């Protein structure tokens, strides 16, 4: 049953909530009660002025009756059904279920969202416990202090007399090591408390820059006329940036984004998208700018120019992720190396050549994305010197899975794919 055939059910539900009788509503909008009865039982289609009049009498927006408050629930139900459970859900009746049982539909959608959040937290915790250098250093320090305390306690417990001077020294060492152990333990607990939040406990300048860019949506066009001093003041005022290295990195990224805005203003980008759609290579050819510029601009304005927001990721020639614009369904590792099958890394082997590939991300949800990648040289050209490259990948979500899509993961440690030629280490989820 399609959504537009449920308009009558929504009218009946709203009329009941409003405490109106069928005859009262019919008289108010100038139709017979029998005709309204047919509409409310979805036996007559409704639209135009009559729908607007009924919505006005019921005190709601017409779109709420025609599209329904359950539109988002229907999408959530379909996502939950695509999770791959043993029971087969009747996808063709999701609209009817949401229309007739909105409470149950909302509960299922909420539970599905909670499961996704828990899975993301588990992935973040696993990634952190496996690869986080700060955690590894803290654990090593704690084990060192525990060993020192154990050794000191063992000496004091040995039979025999210990000279008072040495006994006092051992007691002092025992007290100092115990205090350091308590302080380190409290700091470690506070650090792990934020493990489920991708923006919590930022440990690297790149993470601070990512958080700042995400807050501003990668858009800084309003700073186009700002001078160097104003730009630095803007960067220093950002609460996410807590160190001088993060300030310097943010200045570099913002200057690049401002240069992109000059080369491809948003008005020109909007016209190109209207003419070419979500086709970065065609847009680059039409507007005459490098593909990397188009990828960055589309990522920044995808939420207003494209049906869905797009993600962006950048790496250097060593494959280290340097810039991330997160997108639902395409997890990007925070501490460990990413999946080597991403087109992002393939582009490094074919510099300045556009790559396009449809991928399906492993996991319970298994969403599909169309990825565009290109590697551009950085720095000035020099004779007899191999240039360095940075690779960019735009991630465009797809409505449905496509045949022949390449399966990729986030990082080997949390990838459930059992047979992968690019695996570096065993998976905890296999």
C-alpha positions in Angstrom: 0.0 0.0 0.0 1.5 3.3 -1.0 1.8 6.3 1.3 -0.7 8.4 -0.6 -3.5 5.8 -0.1 -3.2 6.2 3.6 -4.3 9.9 3.6 -7.8 8.9 4.6 -6.5 6.9 7.6 -4.5 10.0 8.7 -7.6 12.2 8.4 -9.7 9.8 10.5 -7.0 9.7 13.1 -6.6 13.5 13.3 -10.4 13.9 13.4 -10.7 11.5 16.3 -7.9 13.3 18.2 -9.7 16.6 17.6 -12.9 15.2 19.0 -14.9 16.0 15.8 -17.7 13.8 14.4 -17.6 12.8 10.8 -20.7 14.8 10.0 -19.2 18.0 11.6 -16.0 17.8 9.5 -17.9 17.0 6.3 -20.3 20.0 6.8 -17.3 22.3 7.6 -15.6 21.5 4.3 -18.7 21.3 2.2 -19.0 17.6 1.4 -21.4 14.8 2.4 -20.7 12.6 5.4 -20.9 9.5 3.2 -18.2 10.9 0.9 -15.9 11.7 3.8 -16.5 8.2 5.1 -15.2 6.8 1.8 -12.2 9.1 2.0 -11.4 8.1 5.6 -11.5 4.4 4.6 -9.1 5.1 1.7 -11.7 4.3 -1.0 -11.5 7.8 -2.6 -8.3 9.7 -3.3 -8.1 13.2 -2.1 -5.9 16.2 -2.9 -5.9 19.9 -3.9 -8.3 22.4 -2.2 -10.3 19.7 -0.4 -7.2 18.4 1.3 -6.2 21.9 2.3 -9.7 22.7 3.7 -9.7 19.5 5.8 -6.2 20.2 7.1 -7.3 23.7 8.1 -10.3 22.4 10.0 -8.2 19.8 11.8 -5.5 22.4 12.6 -2.6 20.6 10.8 -0.4 21.1 7.8 -1.8 19.5 4.6 1.6 17.8 4.1 1.1 16.0 7.4 -2.0 14.3 6.0 -0.7 13.6 2.5 2.9 12.5 3.4 2.1 11.4 7.0 4.1 11.8 10.2 5.1 8.1 9.7 7.2 8.9 6.6 10.4 8.8 8.6 9.1 5.7 10.5 8.6 3.9 7.2 12.2 4.6 6.2 13.4 3.5 9.6 11.3 0.3 9.4 12.9 -0.5 6.0 16.4 0.1 7.4 15.6 -2.2 10.3 14.3 -4.9 7.9 17.4 -4.7 5.9 19.5 -5.6 9.0 19.5 -9.2 8.0 17.4 -11.0 10.7 16.2 -14.6 10.5 12.6 -13.5 10.2 11.5 -12.1 6.8 9.7 -8.8 7.1 6.9 -7.8 4.7 8.6 -4.8 3.2 5.7 -4.1 0.9 3.4 -3.6 3.9 5.7 -1.3 5.9 3.6 1.8 4.9 0.4 0.1 6.2 2.0 -1.0 9.4 3.3 2.5 10.1 -0.1 4.0 9.3 -2.1 1.6 11.4 0.3 1.1 14.3 2.4 4.3 14.6 3.3 3.5 18.2 4.8 0.1 17.4 6.5 1.5 14.4 8.1 4.2 16.5 9.2 1.7 19.0 10.9 -0.5 16.4 12.6 2.6 14.8 13.8 3.6 18.2 15.2 0.2 19.0 16.9 0.0 15.6 18.5 3.4 16.2 19.7 2.2 19.7 21.2 -1.0 18.2 23.1 1.0 15.7 24.4 3.4 18.4 25.5 0.4 20.5 27.2 -1.2 17.5 29.1 2.1 16.8 30.1 2.3 20.4 31.4 -1.3 20.4 33.4 -0.5 17.2 34.9 2.6 18.8 35.8 0.8 22.0 37.3 -2.1 20.1 39.3 0.2 17.8 40.5 2.2 20.8 41.5 -0.8 22.9 43.4 -2.2 20.0 45.2 0.8 18.5 45.0 3.8 20.7 48.5 4.9 21.5 47.4 7.0 24.5 45.7 3.9 26.0 48.8 1.7 25.3 51.1 4.2 27.0 48.7 4.5 30.0 48.5 0.8 30.4 52.3 0.4 30.2 52.7 3.1 32.8 50.2 1.5 35.2 51.8 -1.9 34.8 55.2 -0.4 35.5 53.9 1.2 38.7 52.1 -2.0 39.8 55.4 -3.9 39.4 57.3 -1.3 41.4 54.8 -1.5 44.2 54.8 -5.3 44.2 58.6 -5.3 44.4 58.7 -2.8 47.2 56.0 -4.6 49.1 57.9 -7.9 48.6 61.1 -6.4 50.1 59.2 -5.1 53.2 57.6 -8.5 53.7 60.8 -10.4 53.7 61.9 -11.7 57.1 64.7 -10.0 58.8 65.5 -6.6 60.1 65.6 -3.6 57.7 67.5 -0.5 58.8 65.2 2.3 59.7 66.6 4.6 57.0 66.0 2.0 54.3 62.6 1.1 55.7 61.5 4.8 55.6 62.7 5.1 52.0 60.8 2.0 50.9 57.6 3.3 52.6 58.1 6.6 50.9 58.5 4.9 47.5 55.5 2.8 48.2 53.3 5.8 49.0 54.5 7.8 46.0 54.0 4.9 43.5 50.6 4.2 45.0 49.6 7.9 44.5 50.8 7.9 40.9 48.9 4.7 40.3 45.7 6.1 41.7 46.0 9.3 39.6 46.8 7.4 36.4 43.8 5.1 37.1 41.4 8.0 37.5 42.7 9.7 34.3 42.3 6.4 32.4 38.8 5.9 33.6 37.9 9.5 32.6 39.5 8.8 29.2 37.5 5.6 28.6 34.3 7.2 29.7 34.2 9.1 26.4 35.1 6.1 24.3 31.6 5.8 22.8 31.6 9.4 21.6 33.5 9.9 18.5 34.1 13.6 19.4 35.1 12.9 23.0 38.7 12.8 24.4 40.3 14.1 21.3 44.0 13.1 21.4 45.4 14.2 18.1 45.4 17.6 16.3 43.8 15.9 13.2 40.8 14.9 15.4 40.4 18.4 16.8 40.4 19.8 13.2 37.9 17.2 12.1 35.6 18.2 15.0 35.9 21.9 14.2 35.2 21.3 10.5 32.2 19.1 11.2 30.7 21.9 13.4 31.0 24.3 10.6 29.9 21.8 7.9 33.1 22.3 6.0 31.8 25.7 4.9 33.8 28.9 5.4 32.7 31.0 2.4 31.9 33.9 4.7 35.6 34.2 5.5 36.5 34.8 1.9 37.4 38.4 2.6 39.2 37.8 5.9 42.9 38.6 6.1 45.5 36.4 7.6 45.2 38.1 11.0 41.4 37.7 11.1 41.6 34.1 10.0 44.0 33.3 12.7 41.8 35.0 15.3 38.9 32.9 14.0 40.9 29.7 14.3 42.1 30.5 17.8 38.6 31.2 19.0 37.4 27.7 18.1 36.9 25.7 21.3 37.7 22.4 19.5 41.3 23.5 18.7 43.3 23.3 21.9 46.9 23.3 20.7 49.2 25.2 18.3 49.6 22.2 15.9 45.8 22.0 15.6 45.7 25.7 14.9 48.2 25.4 12.1 46.5 22.4 10.5 43.1 24.2 10.7 44.6 27.3 9.0 45.9 25.1 6.2 42.6 23.3 5.6 40.5 26.5 5.8 42.8 28.3 3.3 42.3 25.4 0.9 38.5 25.4 1.4 38.5 29.2 0.8 40.6 28.7 -2.4 38.0 26.1 -3.5 35.2 28.7 -2.9 37.0 31.2 -5.1 37.5 28.7 -7.9 34.0 27.2 -7.7 31.5 29.5 -6.0 28.4 27.9 -4.6 26.1 29.5 -7.2 28.2 28.1 -10.1 28.3 24.7 -8.3 24.5 24.8 -7.9 24.0 25.4 -11.7 26.4 22.6 -12.5 24.6 20.1 -10.2 21.3 21.1 -11.8 22.7 20.4 -15.3 24.8 17.3 -14.5 23.4 15.8 -11.3 25.7 14.1 -8.7 28.4 13.4 -11.4 31.6 15.0 -10.1 33.7 14.3 -13.3 31.1 15.9 -15.6 30.8 18.9 -13.2 34.6 19.3 -13.3 34.7 19.2 -17.1 31.8 21.7 -17.3 33.2 24.3 -14.8 36.8 23.8 -15.7 38.3 23.1 -12.3 40.3 20.1 -10.9 38.2 17.1 -9.8 39.6 17.4 -6.2 38.0 20.9 -5.9 34.6 19.5 -7.1 34.8 16.6 -4.6 35.5 19.0 -1.7 32.8 21.5 -2.7 30.2 18.8 -3.2 31.0 17.3 0.2 30.5 20.7 1.8 27.2 21.6 0.1 25.8 18.1 -0.5 23.1 18.5 2.2 21.6 21.4 0.2 22.4 20.5 -3.4 22.0 16.7 -3.4 19.3 14.4 -2.1 21.5 13.2 0.8 24.6 14.5 2.5 27.9 13.1 1.2 31.0 12.0 3.0 34.6 13.0 2.3 38.0 11.5 3.3 41.5 12.5 2.5 44.8 10.6 2.9 48.5 11.4 2.2 50.9 9.3 0.1 51.5 7.0 3.1 47.8 6.2 3.3 47.3 8.0 6.6 43.8 9.5 6.9 44.2 13.2 7.4 40.6 14.6 6.9 37.2 13.0 7.5 33.7 14.2 6.9 31.6 11.4 8.4 28.5 9.9 6.8 26.0 7.4 8.2 26.7 3.8 7.2 30.3 4.4 6.1 32.4 4.1 9.3 35.9 5.7 9.3 38.4 4.3 11.8 39.7 6.8 14.3 42.9 5.1 15.4 43.8 2.2 13.1 44.4 2.0 9.4 41.4 2.0 7.0 40.3 -0.8 4.6 42.9 -1.1 1.8 40.1 -1.7 -0.7 38.8 1.8 -0.5 39.1 3.6 -3.9 40.9 6.4 -1.9 44.0 4.2 -1.8 43.7 2.9 -5.3 43.8 6.4 -6.6 47.4 6.8 -5.1 48.6 4.2 -7.6 47.0 6.1 -10.5 47.7 9.7 -9.8 45.4 12.4 -11.4 43.2 9.7 -12.9 39.5 9.9 -11.7 38.2 6.6 -10.3 34.6 5.7 -9.7 33.5 2.6 -7.8 30.3 1.4 -6.2 31.0 -0.2 -2.8 29.0 -2.1 -0.2 30.1 -1.6 3.4 30.3 -4.9 5.4 28.2 -5.2 8.5 24.6 -5.8 9.6 23.3 -2.9 7.6 25.3 -3.4 4.4 24.7 0.0 2.8 25.9 0.9 -0.7 27.8 4.0 -1.8 29.2 5.4 -5.0 32.7 6.6 -4.5 34.7 9.1 -6.6 38.5 9.3 -5.9 41.4 11.2 -7.3 45.0 11.8 -6.2 46.4 15.3 -6.8 50.1 16.4 -6.4 50.9 18.8 -3.7 53.6 21.5 -3.6 55.4 23.1 -6.6 56.7 21.0 -9.5 60.4 20.3 -9.6 62.6 18.8 -12.3 63.7 15.2 -11.6 61.8 15.0 -8.3 58.9 12.7 -7.8 55.9 14.7 -6.5 53.9 13.9 -3.4 50.2 13.2 -3.7 47.1 13.5 -1.6 44.1 11.4 -2.4 40.4 12.5 -2.0 37.3 10.4 -2.0 33.7 11.6 -2.2 31.2 9.1 -0.7 27.7 9.3 -2.2 25.0 7.2 -0.5 22.8 5.0 -2.8 19.1 4.2 -2.4 19.6 0.5 -2.9 22.3 -2.1 -3.2 23.7 -2.5 -6.7 24.9 -5.7 -8.3 28.6 -6.0 -8.7 29.4 -3.6 -5.9 32.7 -4.2 -4.2 32.6 -5.1 -0.6 34.7 -2.9 1.7 35.1 -2.5 5.4 36.1 0.0 8.0 39.2 -1.6 9.4 40.4 -5.2 9.5 39.9 -5.5 13.3 36.2 -5.0 13.2 35.4 -6.2 9.6 33.2 -9.4 9.5 34.3 -10.3 6.0 35.7 -13.9 6.2 37.5 -14.1 2.8 39.4 -10.9 2.1 42.7 -10.7 0.2 43.5 -7.4 1.9 43.2 -8.6 5.5 46.1 -7.5 7.7 45.0 -8.9 11.0 42.2 -11.2 12.4 38.8 -9.8 12.9 37.0 -9.8 16.2 33.7 -10.1 14.4 34.5 -12.9 11.9 
